[in-house]
Amino acid sequence: MSFNDVLGELPALYVSKRRLLIRRAMDSNETPLSSVPEAVSDQRRAAHQQDPATAIPLEMKARFRHRSGE
């Protein structure tokens, strides 16, 4: 299964399984993010640190997606 296949399957997994996969991916020795996604990640992290109240928990996002049929 390719990495893109795994990404496509993530929304169907329970949050605990997603977290496990993310942890394993971060622990692996795969190539790091390119500079563009890394910069976006840094910007989002900085925005969250400035105003943490704007964050939506992953569990809530999953519920919204489930209800909207995504």
C-alpha positions as CSV (number, residue, x, y, z in Angstrom):
1,M,0.0,0.0,0.0
2,S,1.4,3.4,-1.0
3,F,1.7,6.4,1.3
4,N,-1.1,8.1,-0.6
5,D,-3.3,5.0,-0.2
6,V,-2.8,5.2,3.5
7,L,-3.6,8.9,3.6
8,G,-6.8,8.1,1.7
9,E,-7.8,5.6,4.3
10,L,-7.1,7.8,7.4
11,P,-10.6,9.3,7.7
12,A,-12.1,5.9,8.0
13,L,-9.9,4.9,11.0
14,Y,-10.6,5.5,14.6
15,V,-8.7,8.4,16.2
16,S,-6.5,6.1,18.2
17,K,-5.4,4.2,15.0
18,R,-4.7,7.5,13.3
19,R,-2.5,8.7,16.1
20,L,-0.6,5.4,16.1
21,L,0.1,5.7,12.4
22,I,1.2,9.3,12.7
23,R,3.5,8.4,15.6
24,R,5.0,5.6,13.6
25,A,5.5,7.8,10.6
26,M,7.2,10.5,12.6
27,D,9.5,7.9,14.2
28,S,10.5,6.4,10.9
29,N,13.5,7.6,8.9
30,E,11.5,8.7,5.9
31,T,12.4,11.9,4.0
32,P,11.3,15.1,5.9
33,L,8.6,17.5,4.6
34,S,9.6,19.8,1.8
35,S,10.2,23.4,2.7
36,V,6.7,24.5,1.5
37,P,4.6,22.1,3.7
38,E,7.0,22.6,6.6
39,A,6.5,26.4,6.3
40,V,2.7,25.9,6.3
41,S,3.0,23.7,9.3
42,D,5.2,26.3,11.1
43,Q,2.7,29.0,10.3
44,R,-0.3,27.0,11.6
45,R,1.6,26.1,14.8
46,A,2.5,29.7,15.4
47,A,-1.1,30.8,14.8
48,H,-2.3,28.1,17.2
49,Q,0.2,29.2,19.9
50,Q,-1.1,32.8,19.6
51,D,-4.7,31.8,20.0
52,P,-5.2,28.2,21.1
53,A,-9.0,28.7,21.5
54,T,-9.4,28.7,17.7
55,A,-8.3,25.0,17.5
56,I,-10.9,22.3,16.7
57,P,-10.2,18.9,18.3
58,L,-9.7,16.1,15.7
59,E,-12.6,14.2,17.3
60,M,-14.9,17.1,16.5
61,K,-13.7,17.4,12.9
62,A,-14.4,13.7,12.5
63,R,-17.9,14.2,13.8
64,F,-18.5,17.1,11.4
65,R,-17.2,15.1,8.4
66,H,-19.4,12.1,9.4
67,R,-22.5,14.2,9.6
68,S,-21.8,16.1,6.4
69,G,-21.2,12.8,4.5
70,E,-17.6,13.5,3.5
